[in-house]
Amino acid sequence: MELQALAEVIDQLCDTDPAAWAGDGDAVVTLHRLSTRLESIVTGAMAAFEASGTWSADGARSATAWINTRCRTHPGHTGRLARRGRALREMPAAAEAFGGGEITGDHVDALVRIRNPRTRGCFERDEEQLVAYAKELKFPEFLRTLAYWEQFADPDGTEAAAERQRSRRDVIVSESIGGMWLGKITLDPVSGTIVHNELDRIERAMFEADWAEATERLGHVPTVADLRRTPADRRADALAEMAVRSASCPDGARRPRPLFSVLVDYPTLHGRLCQLARGTVVTPGSLVPWLEAADIERAVFTPGGRVEVGHTTRLFTGATRRAIELRDRECTHPYCDEPAERCQVDHILEYRNGGLTTQANGRMLCAFHNRLRNYERPPPDDDTG
């Protein structure tokens, strides 16, 4: 009876023109939460159905195989539901939040991944706090929080996992019958960051060149669609350019030392913090192989903040800009996650109104949100000037 009533309500919603929700953000949020609650019911039903064994009467080897056949679902999706449902039986706080639409299935799956025989006791102790983080934080921040929690709960296991990550590094490049080259790349967090940073640097330079060419060709400010190359084209060209530059390096030349930034904490007050500037959490042991091969920039966050420079200059440059990049790591607008290296540093209290060029009075904003700053500028903290 309940399912029939639910089906009737869903039928009514399906008959609604989607454009009706265009100007009602609260309604769209409500729909998302209701969808999550329904997903929690499906997850619980899947776990109960699996435990019942009734699926075996049709000759199915498992409940997931039965569902995959009857519903024509992807095996990975059904398997994930089954694992999630089994785990939620022993995760009461997560189950309650999931059922209430306060956290999503993705949050639950992330919690399930860190719950293992070595961390089970700590998880039972901290589950309510971890679920509270899931309710409050953006999803990437929540994942970083879980990564740190796992390092505390299972330090040996996380170091071993980091070593397994590095051992799985792999690059495959092969020529197709038609002469095209196909490939796949798998790198650990540190190696991947080094490759990404250089590839991104060259691609950005190519974008600026493409933009300048389009401006000259059209005689007016172009759009992205006017550029001769797509982002994928430029990334491919950037990879080839990296190879050309490597081959052009003369024998005996000084080998460049890669630079990557590692954020560490003020341990007596803030606890463990070890992550790359892009936000990827790494174990301290994963940095050891790079100690003699790279320039590692260490940014220490202290209770009083980092050293300030250039208070009277107009632009954020040098150490001050780098400090703000490492502190914010992305655009600070709540609806944006543009990485810091592609952002501008904005004065919270405008420079023309006496705002200082300091870390306390600076924040990362992408170009789009920096243009909107006059509409959204919050008052500065007391320590900005």
C-alpha positions as CSV (number, residue, x, y, z in Angstrom):
1,M,0.0,0.0,0.0
2,E,2.8,2.4,0.9
3,L,4.6,1.7,-2.4
4,Q,1.4,2.4,-4.3
5,A,1.0,5.7,-2.6
6,L,4.7,6.6,-3.2
7,A,4.3,5.6,-6.9
8,E,1.3,8.0,-7.2
9,V,3.2,10.9,-5.7
10,I,6.2,10.2,-8.0
11,D,3.8,10.1,-11.0
12,Q,2.5,13.5,-10.0
13,L,6.0,14.9,-9.7
14,C,6.9,13.4,-13.1
15,D,4.0,15.2,-14.7
16,T,5.4,18.5,-13.4
17,D,7.3,20.6,-15.9
18,P,10.9,20.7,-14.7
19,A,11.0,24.4,-15.5
20,A,8.6,24.9,-12.6
21,W,11.6,24.5,-10.3
22,A,13.8,27.0,-12.1
23,G,13.5,29.8,-9.6
24,D,13.0,27.8,-6.5
25,G,16.4,26.7,-5.1
26,D,14.9,25.6,-1.8
27,A,12.6,23.2,-3.6
28,V,15.5,21.7,-5.6
29,V,17.4,21.2,-2.3
30,T,14.3,19.5,-0.8
31,L,14.1,17.2,-3.8
32,H,17.7,16.2,-3.4
33,R,17.2,15.4,0.3
34,L,14.0,13.4,-0.5
35,S,15.9,11.5,-3.1
36,T,18.6,10.7,-0.6
37,R,16.0,9.5,1.9
38,L,14.5,7.3,-0.8
39,E,18.0,6.0,-1.5
40,S,18.4,5.1,2.1
41,I,15.2,3.1,2.0
42,V,16.3,1.2,-1.1
43,T,19.7,0.5,0.6
44,G,18.0,-0.9,3.7
45,A,15.6,-3.0,1.6
46,M,18.5,-4.3,-0.4
47,A,20.3,-5.4,2.7
48,A,17.2,-7.1,4.2
49,F,16.4,-8.8,0.9
50,E,20.0,-10.1,0.7
51,A,19.8,-11.5,4.3
52,S,16.4,-13.2,3.6
53,G,17.8,-15.5,1.0
54,T,14.5,-15.5,-0.9
55,W,16.4,-14.7,-4.1
56,S,17.9,-18.2,-4.2
57,A,14.5,-19.7,-5.0
58,D,15.0,-18.5,-8.6
59,G,18.4,-20.0,-8.9
60,A,20.3,-16.8,-8.5
61,R,23.8,-17.1,-7.0
62,S,23.4,-13.8,-5.0
63,A,20.9,-11.1,-4.2
64,T,22.9,-8.7,-6.4
65,A,22.7,-11.0,-9.4
66,W,19.0,-11.3,-8.9
67,I,18.5,-7.5,-8.8
68,N,20.9,-7.0,-11.7
69,T,18.8,-9.3,-13.8
70,R,15.4,-8.1,-12.8
71,C,16.2,-4.3,-12.8
72,R,18.9,-4.4,-15.5
73,T,21.2,-2.4,-13.2
74,H,25.0,-2.0,-13.3
75,P,26.6,-4.7,-11.2
76,G,28.9,-2.1,-9.5
77,H,25.9,-0.1,-8.4
78,T,24.0,-3.0,-6.9
79,G,27.1,-4.3,-5.2
80,R,27.8,-0.9,-3.6
81,L,24.2,-0.8,-2.3
82,A,24.6,-4.3,-0.7
83,R,27.9,-3.4,1.0
84,R,26.5,-0.1,2.2
85,G,23.4,-1.8,3.6
86,R,25.4,-4.5,5.4
87,A,27.7,-1.9,7.0
88,L,24.8,0.4,8.1
89,R,23.5,-2.2,10.4
90,E,26.5,-1.4,12.6
91,M,26.6,2.3,11.9
92,P,23.6,3.7,13.8
93,A,24.5,7.4,13.6
94,A,25.2,7.2,9.8
95,A,22.0,5.2,9.2
96,E,19.9,7.9,11.0
97,A,21.5,10.8,9.2
98,F,21.2,8.9,5.8
99,G,17.5,8.2,6.5
100,G,16.9,11.8,7.3
101,G,18.5,13.1,4.1
102,E,21.2,14.9,6.1
103,I,24.1,12.9,4.4
104,T,24.2,11.2,1.1
105,G,25.1,7.7,0.0
106,D,28.5,9.0,-1.0
107,H,29.1,10.1,2.6
108,V,28.1,6.7,3.8
109,D,30.4,4.9,1.3
110,A,33.3,7.1,2.4
111,L,32.6,6.1,6.0
112,V,32.4,2.5,5.1
113,R,35.8,2.7,3.4
114,I,37.6,3.8,6.5
115,R,35.8,1.2,8.7
116,N,37.9,-2.0,8.8
117,P,39.0,-4.5,11.5
118,R,41.9,-2.3,12.6
119,T,39.8,0.9,12.9
120,R,36.5,-0.6,14.1
121,G,37.0,0.3,17.8
122,C,38.0,3.9,17.0
123,F,35.1,4.2,14.5
124,E,32.5,3.1,17.0
125,R,33.9,5.7,19.4
126,D,34.0,8.5,16.9
127,E,31.1,7.7,14.5
128,E,28.8,10.5,15.8
129,Q,31.6,13.1,15.3
130,L,32.5,11.8,11.8
131,V,28.8,12.0,10.8
132,A,28.6,15.6,12.2
133,Y,31.5,16.5,9.9
134,A,29.6,14.9,7.0
135,K,26.7,17.2,7.8
136,E,28.8,20.4,8.1
137,L,31.7,20.2,5.6
138,K,31.9,20.4,1.8
139,F,32.5,16.9,0.5
140,P,36.2,17.4,-0.4
141,E,36.8,18.8,3.1
142,F,35.0,15.8,4.6
143,L,37.2,13.4,2.7
144,R,40.3,15.1,3.9
145,T,39.0,14.9,7.5
146,L,38.4,11.2,7.1
147,A,41.9,10.7,5.7
148,Y,43.4,12.4,8.8
149,W,41.2,10.4,11.1
150,E,42.3,7.2,9.4
151,Q,46.0,8.2,9.8
152,F,45.4,8.6,13.6
153,A,43.3,5.4,13.9
154,D,45.6,3.2,11.8
155,P,49.0,4.9,11.2
156,D,50.8,1.7,10.2
157,G,47.9,0.8,7.8
158,T,47.8,4.2,6.1
159,E,51.6,4.2,5.6
160,A,51.4,0.7,4.1
161,A,48.5,1.9,1.9
162,A,50.5,4.9,0.7
163,E,53.4,2.6,-0.3
164,R,50.9,0.3,-2.2
165,Q,49.7,3.5,-4.0
166,R,53.2,4.3,-5.1
167,S,53.9,0.7,-6.2
168,R,50.8,0.8,-8.4
169,R,52.2,3.7,-10.5
170,D,52.0,2.9,-14.2
171,V,52.2,4.6,-17.6
172,I,51.0,2.8,-20.8
173,V,51.5,4.4,-24.2
174,S,50.9,2.3,-27.3
175,E,50.3,2.9,-31.0
176,S,47.0,1.9,-32.5
177,I,46.5,0.3,-35.9
178,G,45.5,3.7,-37.3
179,G,48.7,5.4,-36.0
180,M,47.1,7.2,-33.0
181,W,48.8,6.8,-29.7
182,L,46.6,5.7,-26.7
183,G,47.6,5.6,-23.1
184,K,46.8,5.4,-19.4
185,I,48.6,7.0,-16.5
186,T,48.4,6.1,-12.8
187,L,50.6,8.0,-10.3
188,D,50.8,8.4,-6.6
189,P,49.8,11.7,-5.1
190,V,53.2,13.3,-5.0
191,S,54.3,12.2,-8.5
192,G,50.9,13.0,-9.9
193,T,51.1,16.5,-8.4
194,I,54.5,17.2,-10.0
195,V,53.3,16.0,-13.4
196,H,50.0,17.9,-13.1
197,N,51.6,21.2,-12.1
198,E,54.0,21.2,-15.1
199,L,51.3,20.1,-17.5
200,D,48.9,22.7,-16.2
201,R,51.6,25.4,-16.4
202,I,52.3,24.7,-20.1
203,E,48.6,24.4,-20.9
204,R,47.8,27.7,-19.3
205,A,50.5,29.4,-21.4
206,M,49.0,27.8,-24.5
207,F,45.6,29.1,-23.5
208,E,46.9,32.6,-23.2
209,A,48.5,32.3,-26.6
210,D,45.3,31.0,-28.1
211,W,43.3,33.8,-26.5
212,A,45.7,36.4,-27.9
213,E,45.5,34.8,-31.3
214,A,41.7,34.8,-31.3
215,T,41.6,38.4,-30.1
216,E,43.8,39.5,-33.0
217,R,42.0,37.4,-35.6
218,L,38.5,38.5,-34.6
219,G,39.2,42.1,-33.6
220,H,37.2,41.8,-30.3
221,V,37.3,39.9,-27.1
222,P,36.7,36.2,-27.9
223,T,34.8,33.5,-26.1
224,V,36.2,30.1,-25.3
225,A,34.3,28.7,-28.3
226,D,36.3,31.0,-30.6
227,L,39.7,29.4,-29.7
228,R,41.3,27.1,-32.2
229,R,42.1,24.4,-29.6
230,T,39.9,22.8,-27.0
231,P,41.2,22.2,-23.4
232,A,41.8,18.6,-24.4
233,D,43.7,19.6,-27.4
234,R,45.9,21.9,-25.3
235,R,46.6,19.2,-22.7
236,A,47.7,16.8,-25.4
237,D,49.9,19.5,-27.0
238,A,51.3,20.4,-23.5
239,L,52.3,16.7,-22.9
240,A,54.1,16.6,-26.3
241,E,55.8,19.9,-25.4
242,M,57.0,18.5,-22.1
243,A,58.6,15.6,-24.1
244,V,60.2,18.1,-26.6
245,R,61.7,20.2,-23.8
246,S,63.0,17.1,-22.1
247,A,64.7,15.9,-25.3
248,S,66.1,19.4,-25.9
249,C,67.8,19.5,-22.5
250,P,71.6,19.4,-23.2
251,D,73.8,16.7,-21.7
252,G,75.2,17.6,-18.3
253,A,72.6,20.2,-17.7
254,R,71.5,20.7,-14.1
255,R,68.4,18.5,-13.4
256,P,65.5,20.7,-12.3
257,R,64.3,19.9,-8.8
258,P,60.5,19.6,-8.7
259,L,58.7,21.9,-6.2
260,F,55.6,20.8,-4.4
261,S,54.1,22.5,-1.3
262,V,53.4,20.5,1.8
263,L,51.2,21.9,4.6
264,V,52.1,20.9,8.1
265,D,50.6,21.9,11.4
266,Y,51.5,23.5,14.7
267,P,51.3,20.2,16.5
268,T,50.7,21.3,20.1
269,L,47.5,23.1,19.2
270,H,46.2,21.8,15.9
271,G,47.1,18.2,15.6
272,R,48.3,16.3,12.6
273,L,48.3,18.1,9.2
274,C,50.2,16.8,6.2
275,Q,48.7,17.5,2.8
276,L,49.7,18.9,-0.6
277,A,48.8,22.4,-1.5
278,R,46.0,21.1,-3.7
279,G,44.4,19.5,-0.6
280,T,45.4,15.9,-1.1
281,V,46.2,14.3,2.2
282,V,49.5,12.3,2.3
283,T,51.2,10.4,5.0
284,P,54.5,11.7,6.3
285,G,56.3,8.5,5.1
286,S,55.2,9.2,1.5
287,L,57.4,12.3,1.5
288,V,60.6,10.5,2.5
289,P,61.7,9.4,-1.0
290,W,61.5,13.0,-2.2
291,L,63.6,14.6,0.6
292,E,66.8,14.6,-1.5
293,A,65.1,14.8,-5.0
294,A,62.8,17.8,-4.7
295,D,62.4,21.2,-3.2
296,I,59.7,20.8,-0.6
297,E,58.0,24.0,0.5
298,R,56.9,23.7,4.1
299,A,54.2,26.0,5.2
300,V,53.7,26.0,9.0
301,F,50.4,27.3,10.4
302,T,50.9,28.8,13.8
303,P,48.4,30.2,16.3
304,G,49.5,33.7,15.4
305,G,49.5,33.3,11.7
306,R,52.5,33.3,9.3
307,V,55.0,36.2,8.9
308,E,53.5,39.1,6.9
309,V,55.5,41.1,4.2
310,G,54.7,44.0,1.9
311,H,51.9,45.7,4.0
312,T,52.0,48.9,1.9
313,T,52.2,47.5,-1.6
314,R,49.1,47.5,-3.8
315,L,49.4,43.9,-5.1
316,F,49.7,40.6,-3.3
317,T,53.0,39.2,-4.4
318,G,55.8,36.9,-3.2
319,A,55.6,35.3,0.2
320,T,52.3,37.1,1.1
321,R,50.5,35.8,-2.0
322,R,52.0,32.3,-1.5
323,A,50.9,32.3,2.1
324,I,47.3,33.1,1.2
325,E,47.4,30.5,-1.6
326,L,48.4,27.8,0.9
327,R,46.0,28.9,3.5
328,D,42.9,29.1,1.2
329,R,43.9,26.6,-1.5
330,E,40.9,27.5,-3.6
331,C,38.4,30.3,-4.3
332,T,36.9,31.3,-1.0
333,H,33.4,31.9,-2.5
334,P,31.1,29.2,-0.9
335,Y,29.9,28.0,-4.3
336,C,33.3,27.7,-6.0
337,D,36.3,25.4,-5.8
338,E,38.6,26.9,-8.5
339,P,42.2,26.0,-7.4
340,A,44.3,28.8,-5.8
341,E,46.8,29.0,-8.6
342,R,44.1,30.1,-11.0
343,C,42.7,32.7,-8.6
344,Q,43.4,36.3,-7.7
345,V,44.1,37.7,-4.2
346,D,41.4,40.2,-3.3
347,H,41.5,42.8,-0.5
348,I,38.7,42.1,2.0
349,L,38.8,45.7,3.0
350,E,39.5,47.6,-0.3
351,Y,43.0,49.0,-0.8
352,R,41.6,52.4,-1.7
353,N,39.7,52.5,1.6
354,G,42.8,51.8,3.6
355,G,42.9,48.0,3.5
356,L,46.4,46.6,4.0
357,T,48.1,44.1,1.7
358,T,48.4,41.5,4.4
359,Q,47.4,37.8,4.9
360,A,44.6,38.8,7.3
361,N,43.1,41.2,4.7
362,G,43.6,38.9,1.7
363,R,41.5,36.1,0.3
364,M,41.6,34.0,-2.9
365,L,38.9,34.6,-5.4
366,C,38.6,33.4,-9.0
367,A,38.3,36.0,-11.7
368,F,34.5,35.5,-11.9
369,H,33.9,36.0,-8.2
370,N,36.5,38.7,-7.9
371,R,34.4,40.8,-10.3
372,L,31.4,40.3,-8.1
373,R,33.2,41.2,-4.9
374,N,31.6,44.6,-4.5
375,Y,28.2,42.9,-4.1
376,E,29.4,40.3,-1.6
377,R,32.4,41.9,0.3
378,P,32.1,41.0,4.0
379,P,33.5,43.3,6.7
380,P,37.1,42.7,7.6
381,D,38.2,41.1,10.9
382,D,39.5,43.4,13.5
383,D,43.2,42.4,12.8
384,T,43.1,43.6,9.2
385,G,44.1,47.2,9.7
